[in-house]
Amino acid sequence: MSDIEEIEVRGGQGQVLDPETYRDSIGTMEQSGKRKWVFPRKPKGKYTNYRNLVSYVLLIIYFSLPFIKINGNPLLLFNVIDREFFIFGQPFYPQDFFILTLGAIVSLIFIIVFTIAFGRIFCGWICPQTIFMESIFRKIEYLIEGDRNKQMKLDRQEWNAEKIWKRILKWSVYIIISLIITHFMFMYIVGYEEVLRIVSEGPFAHPTNFIVMILLTAAFYFVFAWFREQVCTLVCPYGRLQGVLIDKDTINVFYDFKRGENRSKWRKGEDRKAAGKGDCIDCHQCVVVCPTGIDIRDGQQLECVNCTACIDACDEVMEKVGLPKGLIRYASENEIEKETQFKFTGRMKGFSVLLFLLVGFLGYLLYSRGEMEAKFIKPAGSTFFVRDGKITNTYNYTFLNKTNEKKIVTIKVIEPSHGEIIYSASSKIQVDRDKISKGTINISFPEDEMKLSKQNITIGVYDMKGNLIDSYQTYFEGPFKLQF
């Protein structure tokens, strides 16, 4: 007896599933507003295998990046506390914040362009919420409590020994994993060496860090143990944004209603076309696998995260009943309604041009970012002094070395070019990589050449080969003179 025949016998009247194995309503909320818990069936199929592969790669990247260094610098670090930022091993500083801001804008526009063309593929394939939920926490739940029907049975039964030990085991594993995820998240902020040091010294040596770690672990546990899909349906702004971006030419997970309707239960040997029936056999398999509890056959919905579980479930059923696959598939609304092929619309072209321009500008900023940033500031309350026919001003300098190598520099006055520099120490100043060097210099000009009480000057910083690295414009003060 085939799988479909077994289902028919079990369900009766052509039903594919027992009524208790699917929901008659959609979404995760009752009409009264009460939370409706989702028990998705474990998905399987081609797209699920692809998504698992992508998830494992991304998880490996997440758990390995904090330990990778380039030229002694972290590959990725966002130390907001100490204002240290490293991207691909390159240091960035608060002075470079405009570059990071532009990078964030470029990323946002990329998401917009990608969403206009391909819908919420990011949500179903790359989003950390989906990766952690479906590839870690949900798999642990399947392993401990079983698949959908067993989870529903366990949820309905009294708090006996079986339910207590399974729930305690699941919650305990969830807490441990949330703690691990939080520790790695902190590694992206302060570096893995600092996290390991804090852990080795214990919570009493770092009570503030310990409290923050516990609070974030509790937040992760709350999200993945209870809040779950409601992050996508109620909290995430991207779900709202897609309603503005998606149009009828956007590729999304769609149900081919022209082919599927009128939906009807499967009956063996029936000529469905002659009977005026569509290919959808109303088996609800696309519903029971949905992690957000929707019925994809009701059209594009806010809750759909394009996870492709319904595609695999539908293809499996179509294969069993001998009907063509693709009743639910990646397609645009126009492709289904008008049977037209995907096309690159004017809106997509416009956003793409804007994206390429911004990427080019961002690349230029990164390429032209100076090796060193120099500042010459007059100390607060300081003024000039006159000695031996020369006017002298004092400046505090700050050099920030943005490269991965040590720099030895010297200072010269660029304009006016005949200024004399007196160093408080050596004229050859060493600035270590990714470090700040501070000091003091005096700059003098002949008294008879200073015509103004405050005059602009430009000071340059040069390497040992005489190449200008950076320059800074400031002012030079002198005695007030009446001009006749």
Disulfide bonds with the S-S distance in Angstrom:
none
